[in-house]
Amino acid sequence: MTGKTLTRADLAEAVVKKVGLPRNESQDLVELVLSEISGSLARGDSVKLSSFGSFGIRQKGQRVGRNPKTGKEVPITPRKVLVFRPSNIMKDRINSGRMRRKAAE
């Protein structure tokens, strides 16, 4: 593992290099895509990205947790959590160690 984190700026820079859009338009495009994904998830819709995976919202019920310091039982309120399920193609890429960039081909 390299430990590098892919940022919005990295995504925008990739759009600049691969598509040739100006930097400010590339940043706007990245923000638009991320905003659309966030908005869909906030509305409770699933997001499926071919060859990548799908994002969804799962409802978790109330349960009893335990404070690890004191051992005291604490109720954990019901909530929604974001879940990601990678596609089989993504799983294969990760497990084979060949994380090459599709756009570079």
Backbone as a printed PyTorch tensor [residue, N CA C, xyz], in Angstrom:
tensor([[[  0.8280,  -1.1780,   0.0000],
         [  0.0000,   0.0000,   0.0000],
         [  0.8720,   1.2420,   0.0000]],

        [[  0.4800,   2.2110,  -0.7730],
         [  1.2580,   3.4320,  -0.8530],
         [  0.8720,   4.4250,   0.2200]],

        [[ -0.3470,   4.3740,   0.7360],
         [ -0.7690,   5.2920,   1.7650],
         [ -1.2650,   6.6190,   1.2330]],

        [[ -1.2540,   6.8120,  -0.0730],
         [ -1.7260,   8.0730,  -0.6520],
         [ -3.2440,   8.0950,  -0.6730]],

        [[ -3.7990,   9.2720,  -0.4140],
         [ -5.2370,   9.4720,  -0.4510],
         [ -5.5990,  10.2530,  -1.6960]],

        [[ -6.5600,   9.7600,  -2.4390],
         [ -7.0410,  10.4540,  -3.6310],
         [ -7.9850,  11.5610,  -3.1860]],

        [[ -7.7280,  12.7920,  -3.6070],
         [ -8.5300,  13.9410,  -3.1990],
         [ -9.3410,  14.4840,  -4.3710]],

        [[-10.2290,  15.4210,  -4.0690],
         [-10.9980,  16.0940,  -5.1150],
         [-10.0560,  16.7880,  -6.0940]],

        [[ -9.0070,  17.3950,  -5.5630],
         [ -8.0300,  18.0750,  -6.4140],
         [ -7.3500,  17.0850,  -7.3560]],

        [[ -7.0510,  15.8820,  -6.8660],
         [ -6.4520,  14.8480,  -7.7120],
         [ -7.4120,  14.4410,  -8.8300]],

        [[ -8.6830,  14.2970,  -8.4810],
         [ -9.6840,  13.9470,  -9.4970],
         [ -9.7920,  15.0470, -10.5480]],

        [[ -9.8270,  16.2990, -10.1000],
         [ -9.9140,  17.4220, -11.0350],
         [ -8.6820,  17.4740, -11.9330]],

        [[ -7.5230,  17.2140, -11.3610],
         [ -6.2820,  17.2190, -12.1420],
         [ -6.2990,  16.1070, -13.1950]],

        [[ -6.8540,  14.9510, -12.8390],
         [ -6.9700,  13.8490, -13.8030],
         [ -7.8870,  14.2430, -14.9560]],

        [[ -8.9630,  14.9660, -14.6620],
         [ -9.8670,  15.4260, -15.7190],
         [ -9.1430,  16.4180, -16.6290]],

        [[ -8.3490,  17.2980, -16.0360],
         [ -7.5700,  18.2580, -16.8240],
         [ -6.6560,  17.5110, -17.7920]],

        [[ -5.9300,  16.4970, -17.2820],
         [ -4.9600,  15.7700, -18.1050],
         [ -5.6200,  14.8810, -19.1530]],

        [[ -6.6900,  14.1850, -18.7670],
         [ -7.2900,  13.1960, -19.6640],
         [ -8.2700,  13.7990, -20.6540]],

        [[ -9.0490,  14.7880, -20.2020],
         [-10.1080,  15.3490, -21.0400],
         [ -9.6840,  16.6740, -21.6650]],

        [[ -8.8220,  17.3970, -20.9690],
         [ -8.3470,  18.6570, -21.5000],
         [ -9.2060,  19.8560, -21.1360]],

        [[-10.1080,  19.6870, -20.1950],
         [-10.9080,  20.8240, -19.7460],
         [-10.0240,  21.7740, -18.9360]],

        [[-10.3760,  23.0410, -18.9140],
         [ -9.6410,  23.9650, -18.0340],
         [ -9.7950,  23.5330, -16.5760]],

        [[ -8.8320,  23.9200, -15.7590],
         [ -8.7940,  23.4820, -14.3610],
         [-10.0700,  23.8570, -13.6000]],

        [[-10.5720,  25.0850, -13.7680],
         [-11.7610,  25.4820, -13.0180],
         [-12.9920,  24.6940, -13.4720]],

        [[-13.1000,  24.3970, -14.7620],
         [-14.2270,  23.5860, -15.2500],
         [-14.1050,  22.1370, -14.7710]],

        [[-12.8780,  21.6400, -14.6820],
         [-12.6560,  20.2870, -14.1850],
         [-13.0680,  20.1800, -12.7200]],

        [[-12.7220,  21.1920, -11.9340],
         [-13.1250,  21.2100, -10.5260],
         [-14.6400,  21.2640, -10.3980]],

        [[-15.2770,  22.0850, -11.2390],
         [-16.7430,  22.1780, -11.2230],
         [-17.3780,  20.8410, -11.5850]],

        [[-16.7950,  20.1520, -12.5650],
         [-17.3200,  18.8580, -12.9960],
         [-17.2130,  17.8210, -11.8770]],

        [[-16.0770,  17.7680, -11.2200],
         [-15.8910,  16.8360, -10.0990],
         [-16.8890,  17.1490,  -8.9950]],

        [[-17.0470,  18.4210,  -8.6650],
         [-17.9980,  18.8220,  -7.6230],
         [-19.4250,  18.4440,  -8.0110]],

        [[-19.7730,  18.6220,  -9.2720],
         [-21.1140,  18.2780,  -9.7530],
         [-21.3790,  16.7820,  -9.6120]],

        [[-20.4300,  15.9620, -10.0000],
         [-20.5910,  14.5070,  -9.8980],
         [-20.7290,  14.0850,  -8.4320]],

        [[-19.8410,  14.5970,  -7.5770],
         [-19.9060,  14.2390,  -6.1570],
         [-21.1890,  14.7470,  -5.5070]],

        [[-21.6300,  15.9180,  -5.9080],
         [-22.8720,  16.4830,  -5.3770],
         [-24.0760,  15.6320,  -5.7930]],

        [[-24.0750,  15.1690,  -7.0220],
         [-25.1730,  14.3240,  -7.5130],
         [-25.2060,  12.9990,  -6.7520]],

        [[-24.0510,  12.4140,  -6.5220],
         [-23.9740,  11.1620,  -5.7630],
         [-24.4650,  11.3990,  -4.3310]],

        [[-23.9790,  12.4610,  -3.6830],
         [-24.3990,  12.7710,  -2.3040],
         [-25.8810,  13.0290,  -2.2090]],

        [[-26.4080,  13.8020,  -3.1550],
         [-27.8320,  14.1230,  -3.1470],
         [-28.6970,  12.8870,  -3.3030]],

        [[-28.3040,  12.0020,  -4.1890],
         [-29.0590,  10.7640,  -4.3860],
         [-29.0630,   9.9180,  -3.1180]],

        [[-27.9170,   9.8060,  -2.4680],
         [-27.8280,   9.0300,  -1.2370],
         [-28.6390,   9.6870,  -0.1140]],

        [[-28.6100,  11.0130,  -0.0420],
         [-29.3700,  11.7220,   0.9910],
         [-30.8720,  11.5100,   0.8130]],

        [[-31.3090,  11.3460,  -0.4250],
         [-32.7310,  11.0780,  -0.6980],
         [-33.0980,   9.6150,  -0.4510]],

        [[-32.0960,   8.7890,  -0.1680],
         [-32.3480,   7.3810,   0.0950],
         [-32.2240,   6.5010,  -1.1310]],

        [[-31.7680,   7.0690,  -2.2470],
         [-31.5780,   6.2960,  -3.4770],
         [-30.2330,   5.5740,  -3.4400]],

        [[-30.1340,   4.5010,  -4.2020],
         [-28.8620,   3.8020,  -4.3650],
         [-28.1090,   4.4270,  -5.5250]],

        [[-26.7890,   4.3090,  -5.4990],
         [-25.9430,   4.7980,  -6.5820],
         [-25.1060,   3.6260,  -7.0630]],

        [[-25.2350,   3.2900,  -8.3520],
         [-24.4700,   2.1850,  -8.9310],
         [-23.5400,   2.7290,  -9.9960]],

        [[-22.2580,   2.4480,  -9.8490],
         [-21.2500,   2.8670, -10.8120],
         [-20.6470,   1.6060, -11.4260]],

        [[-20.9120,   1.4030, -12.6940],
         [-20.4730,   0.2090, -13.3910],
         [-18.9620,   0.0220, -13.2530]],

        [[-18.5400,  -1.1990, -13.0210],
         [-17.1300,  -1.5890, -12.8610],
         [-16.4960,  -1.0330, -11.5940]],

        [[-17.2580,  -0.3380, -10.7780],
         [-16.7230,   0.2260,  -9.5460],
         [-17.4390,  -0.3590,  -8.3400]],

        [[-18.7350,  -0.1130,  -8.2420],
         [-19.5020,  -0.6410,  -7.1240],
         [-20.7750,   0.1400,  -6.9140]],

        [[-21.4510,  -0.1460,  -5.8210],
         [-22.7000,   0.5580,  -5.5400],
         [-22.6930,   1.0600,  -4.0940]],

        [[-23.2950,   2.2300,  -3.9260],
         [-23.4570,   2.8570,  -2.6270],
         [-24.9230,   2.7870,  -2.2620]],

        [[-25.2010,   2.6140,  -0.9970],
         [-26.5820,   2.5810,  -0.5520],
         [-26.6850,   3.0100,   0.8930]],

        [[-27.9170,   3.1280,   1.3490],
         [-28.2070,   3.5080,   2.7270],
         [-28.8720,   2.3180,   3.4050]],

        [[-28.4160,   2.0010,   4.6040],
         [-29.0070,   0.9120,   5.3680],
         [-29.4810,   1.4580,   6.7030]],

        [[-30.6560,   1.0450,   7.0980],
         [-31.2150,   1.4630,   8.3840],
         [-30.7530,   0.4990,   9.4650]],

        [[-30.1670,   1.0340,  10.5150],
         [-29.7690,   0.2110,  11.6500],
         [-30.7190,   0.4930,  12.7970]],

        [[-31.1690,  -0.5410,  13.4370],
         [-32.1050,  -0.4020,  14.5400],
         [-31.4190,  -0.0260,  15.8400]],

        [[-32.2380,   0.2830,  16.8260],
         [-31.7000,   0.5960,  18.1450],
         [-31.1120,  -0.6700,  18.7550]],

        [[-30.0180,  -0.4770,  19.4860],
         [-29.3980,  -1.6140,  20.1600],
         [-28.7080,  -1.1110,  21.4140]],

        [[-28.2610,  -2.0490,  22.1970],
         [-27.5550,  -1.7000,  23.4310],
         [-26.0640,  -1.8890,  23.1970]],

        [[-25.3030,  -0.8370,  23.4640],
         [-23.8530,  -0.9060,  23.3680],
         [-23.2580,  -0.8420,  24.7590]],

        [[-21.9480,  -0.8880,  24.8170],
         [-21.2830,  -0.8620,  26.1090],
         [-20.1090,   0.1170,  26.0340]],

        [[-20.0360,   1.0050,  27.0270],
         [-18.9090,   1.9210,  27.1300],
         [-17.6790,   1.0930,  27.4870]],

        [[-16.6510,   1.0820,  26.6300],
         [-15.4930,   0.2240,  26.9010],
         [-14.7100,   0.6220,  28.1510]],

        [[-14.7760,   1.8860,  28.5360],
         [-14.0490,   2.3260,  29.7300],
         [-14.7340,   1.8930,  31.0160]],

        [[-16.0470,   2.1230,  31.0600],
         [-16.7750,   1.8770,  32.3080],
         [-17.5170,   0.5460,  32.3170]],

        [[-17.7820,  -0.0060,  31.1400],
         [-18.5540,  -1.2410,  31.0570],
         [-20.0550,  -1.0000,  31.1640]],

        [[-20.4530,   0.2640,  31.2910],
         [-21.8560,   0.6110,  31.4460],
         [-22.5890,   0.4450,  30.1140]],

        [[-23.7970,  -0.1190,  30.1800],
         [-24.6150,  -0.2700,  28.9730],
         [-25.1740,   1.0820,  28.5610]],

        [[-25.1260,   1.3300,  27.2540],
         [-25.5960,   2.5950,  26.6980],
         [-26.4800,   2.2900,  25.4930]],

        [[-27.6760,   2.8970,  25.4140],
         [-28.5070,   2.6670,  24.2320],
         [-27.9260,   3.4020,  23.0130]],

        [[-27.8830,   2.7080,  21.9000],
         [-27.4370,   3.3140,  20.6410],
         [-28.6930,   3.5220,  19.8120]],

        [[-28.9320,   4.7720,  19.4320],
         [-30.1660,   5.1280,  18.7350],
         [-30.1800,   4.5900,  17.3060]],

        [[-31.3780,   4.3960,  16.7490],
         [-31.4640,   3.9630,  15.3620],
         [-30.8670,   5.0360,  14.4430]],

        [[-30.2650,   4.5920,  13.3630],
         [-29.6500,   5.5340,  12.4280],
         [-29.4870,   4.9070,  11.0620]],

        [[-29.1760,   5.7480,  10.1110],
         [-28.8910,   5.2910,   8.7550],
         [-27.3760,   5.2900,   8.5750]],

        [[-26.8770,   4.2890,   7.8700],
         [-25.4400,   4.2180,   7.5930],
         [-25.2230,   4.0410,   6.0900]],

        [[-24.1120,   4.5790,   5.6390],
         [-23.7330,   4.4510,   4.2410],
         [-23.0070,   3.1330,   4.0520]],

        [[-23.3870,   2.3820,   3.0300],
         [-22.7200,   1.1170,   2.7330],
         [-22.1950,   1.1490,   1.3010]],

        [[-21.0710,   0.5020,   1.0890],
         [-20.4850,   0.3980,  -0.2480],
         [-20.2430,  -1.0670,  -0.5450]],

        [[-20.6470,  -1.4730,  -1.7270],
         [-20.4120,  -2.8480,  -2.1600],
         [-19.6240,  -2.7770,  -3.4720]],

        [[-18.3720,  -3.2040,  -3.4610],
         [-17.5680,  -3.1410,  -4.6780],
         [-18.0530,  -4.1460,  -5.7210]],

        [[-17.8800,  -3.7820,  -6.9840],
         [-18.2480,  -4.7010,  -8.0540],
         [-17.2350,  -5.8470,  -8.0980]],

        [[-17.5880,  -6.9160,  -8.7820],
         [-16.6500,  -8.0410,  -8.9300],
         [-15.4000,  -7.6170,  -9.6830]],

        [[-15.5570,  -6.7020, -10.6400],
         [-14.4000,  -6.1990, -11.3930],
         [-13.4460,  -5.4770, -10.4490]],

        [[-13.9880,  -4.6440,  -9.5520],
         [-13.1540,  -3.9220,  -8.5950],
         [-12.4800,  -4.8990,  -7.6290]],

        [[-13.2130,  -5.8920,  -7.1630],
         [-12.6230,  -6.8930,  -6.2660],
         [-11.4660,  -7.6040,  -6.9530]],

        [[-11.6530,  -7.9630,  -8.2190],
         [-10.5910,  -8.6380,  -8.9700],
         [ -9.3670,  -7.7430,  -9.1200]],

        [[ -9.5870,  -6.4590,  -9.4160],
         [ -8.4680,  -5.5230,  -9.5590],
         [ -7.6840,  -5.4070,  -8.2620]],

        [[ -8.4030,  -5.2900,  -7.1620],
         [ -7.7420,  -5.1310,  -5.8690],
         [ -6.9790,  -6.3990,  -5.4940]],

        [[ -7.5880,  -7.5480,  -5.6950],
         [ -6.9580,  -8.8100,  -5.3020],
         [ -5.8230,  -9.2290,  -6.2170]],

        [[ -5.8540,  -8.8000,  -7.4710],
         [ -4.7750,  -9.1760,  -8.3850],
         [ -3.6120,  -8.1970,  -8.3070]],

        [[ -3.8300,  -7.0700,  -7.6270],
         [ -2.7640,  -6.0890,  -7.4900],
         [ -2.5520,  -5.2320,  -8.7050]],

        [[ -3.4380,  -5.3020,  -9.6760],
         [ -3.2450,  -4.4950, -10.8880],
         [ -4.2400,  -3.3330, -10.9000]],

        [[ -3.9630,  -2.3530, -10.0790],
         [ -4.8110,  -1.1800,  -9.9860],
         [ -4.3860,  -0.1480, -11.0230]],

        [[ -4.5500,  -0.4420, -12.2590],
         [ -4.1950,   0.5080, -13.2940],
         [ -5.3730,   1.4060, -13.5740]],

        [[ -5.0910,   2.5210, -14.1240],
         [ -6.1370,   3.5000, -14.3990],
         [ -6.7480,   3.2260, -15.7610]],

        [[ -8.0660,   3.0360, -15.7820],
         [ -8.7870,   2.7280, -17.0130],
         [ -8.6320,   3.8590, -18.0320]],

        [[ -8.6740,   5.1090, -17.5850],
         [ -8.5920,   6.2480, -18.4990],
         [ -7.2210,   6.3590, -19.1610]],

        [[ -6.2070,   5.7460, -18.5700],
         [ -4.8550,   5.8290, -19.1450],
         [ -4.6630,   4.8920, -20.3140]],

        [[ -5.5860,   3.9650, -20.5090],
         [ -5.4320,   2.9790, -21.5960],
         [ -5.7140,   3.5690, -22.9520]]])
